[in-house]
């Protein structure tokens, strides 16, 4: 399985230096025998030259941008999403990726009046039970596209995950953030005067509580395998917050 990763926003420098970029994180966490990866910096207008045919499955990362912002990469990214769906190329979206998939397919995304979802959040995942995963977002999907199934929710974010049949899966939180990355993001925001500092202490207190980031990443991997008709198999053992692997750019790492 060749997985294409669309980098929708820059990784904060401090996080990238300590843990790797968003594409590196996902490639490391999804790595398993028979899986290869390539990435494109779509927020810098770098798109796969062959369109959705350049990978078997696609993953859209988070971003500091809003998908309703008047940025040049938004419209072509939405077109890419619709083309991938038409071609039957499975897709998963994380945070901004969750939001832009919904927007591209007729849903609605807004800056939430509830403010920021920050730190450990517990989601009702239906038959999968509850999962606690780190979130950092102010935007939310407020209307799901027609035919999409809500698969994750809580009181703060009622549409925290969507399933588009056998084609698409998206989640609002960040399963690529293990405990150490989550802790580093808390300290990063603690130094940001524009961020609501009242959220820092509760987020710090929650850092001692367990996360289900591994379970949610496994759910994404299983979705890709099932969508492509592959037997389910576990990801290769890895330390979730290990030092970054060598940057792969746009070449296979396997």
C-alpha positions in Angstrom: 0.0 0.0 0.0 1.4 3.4 -1.0 0.0 6.1 1.2 0.2 9.8 0.1 0.3 12.4 2.8 -0.9 15.9 2.0 0.7 18.3 4.4 -1.9 21.0 5.0 0.1 23.3 7.2 3.6 23.7 8.7 4.7 21.9 11.8 5.7 24.3 14.6 9.5 24.4 14.5 10.0 23.3 18.1 7.8 20.2 17.5 9.5 19.4 14.2 12.9 19.6 15.7 12.1 17.3 18.6 9.6 14.9 17.0 9.5 15.3 13.3 7.1 17.0 10.8 3.5 16.0 10.5 4.2 13.8 7.5 7.1 12.1 9.3 4.9 11.4 12.3 2.2 9.8 10.3 4.7 7.8 8.2 6.4 6.5 11.4 3.1 5.6 13.1 1.5 3.9 10.1 4.7 2.1 9.1 4.3 -1.7 8.5 5.6 -4.3 6.0 4.2 -3.5 2.6 3.5 0.1 3.3 5.3 3.0 1.6 4.8 6.8 1.9 5.2 10.0 0.0 4.3 13.5 1.0 3.4 16.8 -0.7 3.3 20.3 0.8 -0.1 21.3 -0.4 -0.2 24.5 1.7 2.8 25.6 -0.4 0.8 24.7 -3.6 2.7 21.4 -4.1 0.2 18.9 -5.3 0.7 15.3 -6.6 1.4 15.7 -10.3 -0.7 12.6 -11.2 -3.6 13.6 -9.0 -5.2 10.9 -6.7 -3.6 8.1 -8.8 -0.2 8.9 -7.3 -1.1 6.8 -4.2 -3.3 4.0 -3.2 -4.7 5.9 -0.2 -4.4 9.5 1.1 -4.1 11.2 4.5 -4.6 14.9 5.1 -2.8 16.5 8.1 -3.8 19.2 10.5 -3.0 22.8 9.9 -2.9 26.2 11.6 -5.1 27.5 8.8 -8.9 27.6 8.6 -10.4 25.8 5.6 -12.7 28.8 5.0 -9.7 31.1 4.8 -9.1 32.7 1.4 -5.9 30.9 0.8 -4.8 29.7 -2.7 -4.4 26.0 -1.8 -7.9 25.5 -0.4 -9.9 25.3 -3.7 -7.5 22.9 -5.4 -7.3 20.8 -2.2 -11.1 20.5 -2.2 -11.0 19.5 -5.9 -8.4 16.9 -5.1 -10.7 15.5 -2.3 -13.7 15.2 -4.7 -11.5 13.6 -7.4 -10.1 11.1 -5.0 -13.6 10.1 -3.9 -14.7 9.8 -7.5 -11.7 7.6 -8.3 -12.3 5.4 -5.2 -9.0 6.3 -3.6 -9.5 6.0 0.2 -8.8 9.1 2.3 -8.4 9.9 6.0 -8.3 13.4 7.5 -7.0 14.7 10.8 -8.2 18.0 12.4 -8.0 20.5 9.5 -8.1 17.4 7.2 -11.4 16.4 8.9 -12.8 19.8 8.3 -11.7 20.4 4.7 -13.0 17.0 3.7 -16.4 17.9 5.1 -16.3 21.3 3.5 -15.3 19.9 0.1 -18.2 17.5 0.2 -21.0 19.9 1.1 -20.6 20.2 4.9 -20.0 23.4 6.9 -17.1 24.5 9.1 -17.1 27.4 11.4 -15.0 29.0 14.2 -16.8 27.6 17.2 -18.6 29.8 19.7 -17.5 27.3 22.3 -13.9 28.5 21.9 -10.9 26.2 21.9 -10.8 22.4 22.4 -7.4 21.9 23.9 -5.6 19.0 25.5 -7.0 15.6 26.4 -10.6 15.2 25.1 -12.8 12.1 25.5 -14.9 11.0 22.6 -17.8 8.7 22.3 -16.8 6.4 19.4 -20.0 4.4 19.3 -19.4 0.6 19.1 -15.7 1.3 19.7 -16.4 2.8 23.1 -14.6 5.9 24.4 -11.3 7.2 23.2 -9.2 9.9 24.9 -7.1 11.8 22.4 -5.4 15.2 22.3 -7.1 18.0 20.5 -6.1 21.6 19.5 -8.8 23.4 17.5 -11.2 26.2 17.5 -12.8 25.4 14.2 -15.5 22.7 14.0 -17.6 20.9 11.5 -21.0 22.2 12.3 -22.9 20.4 9.5 -21.9 17.0 8.1 -22.1 16.4 4.4 -25.1 14.4 3.2 -24.6 10.7 3.7 -21.7 11.0 6.1 -22.0 9.1 9.4 -20.9 10.8 12.6 -18.6 8.3 14.3 -17.1 10.5 17.1 -18.7 13.1 19.3 -18.6 14.8 22.7 -20.4 17.7 24.2 -17.8 20.2 23.1 -17.5 18.9 19.5 -20.6 17.0 18.4 -19.2 16.2 14.9 -15.7 15.0 15.9 -15.4 12.1 13.4 -17.0 11.2 10.1 -17.2 8.1 8.0 -17.9 8.3 4.3 -18.8 4.7 3.6 -15.8 2.6 2.5 -14.1 5.7 1.0 -13.4 8.2 3.8 -12.7 8.5 7.5 -11.9 11.7 9.4 -11.4 12.8 13.0 -11.1 16.1 14.7 -8.4 15.2 17.4 -4.7 14.4 16.8 -3.9 10.6 17.2 -0.4 11.4 16.0 0.3 13.3 19.2 1.5 10.9 21.9 2.1 12.0 25.5 5.4 13.8 25.0 4.2 15.7 21.9 1.0 16.6 23.7 3.1 18.0 26.6 5.3 20.0 24.2 2.2 21.5 22.6 0.9 22.6 26.0 4.1 24.4 26.8 4.2 25.9 23.3 0.7 27.4 23.8 1.7 28.5 27.3 4.2 30.8 25.7 1.7 32.2 23.2 0.2 35.4 24.6 -2.6 35.2 22.0 -3.8 31.8 23.3 -6.3 31.7 26.2 -4.1 30.9 29.1 -6.9 29.7 31.3 -6.8 26.5 29.3 -3.2 25.7 30.1 -3.5 24.5 33.7 -6.3 22.0 33.0 -4.4 20.7 30.0 -1.2 20.3 32.1 -3.2 18.5 34.8 -4.6 16.0 32.2 -1.1 15.1 30.9 -0.9 12.4 33.5 -4.0 10.7 32.2 -3.7 7.9 29.6 -4.4 8.6 25.9 -5.9 6.3 23.3 -3.8 7.8 20.4 -2.6 4.3 19.5 -6.1 2.9 19.2 -7.2 5.8 17.0 -4.2 5.4 14.7 -4.9 1.7 14.5 -8.4 2.5 13.5 -7.1 4.6 10.6 -4.7 1.9 9.5 -7.4 -0.7 9.6 -9.7 1.5 7.6 -7.1 1.9 4.8 -6.5 -1.9 4.8 -10.2 -2.7 4.6 -10.9 -0.1 2.0 -8.2 -1.5 -0.2 -9.2 -5.1 0.4 -6.1 -6.0 2.4 -6.1 -8.3 5.4 -5.9 -6.4 8.7 -2.3 -6.4 10.2 -0.7 -4.5 13.1 1.6 -1.6 12.5 5.3 -2.2 13.1 6.3 -1.8 16.8 7.5 1.8 17.4 8.0 4.3 20.2 5.2 6.7 19.7 7.2 9.8 20.6 10.6 8.6 19.3 13.1 10.9 17.6 12.1 11.7 14.0 13.0 9.3 11.2 15.1 10.7 8.4 12.9 13.0 6.3 11.6 11.2 3.2 10.2 14.2 1.3 8.5 12.8 -1.8 10.1 9.5 -2.0 9.1 6.1 -0.7 10.5 5.1 2.7 9.9 1.4 2.4 
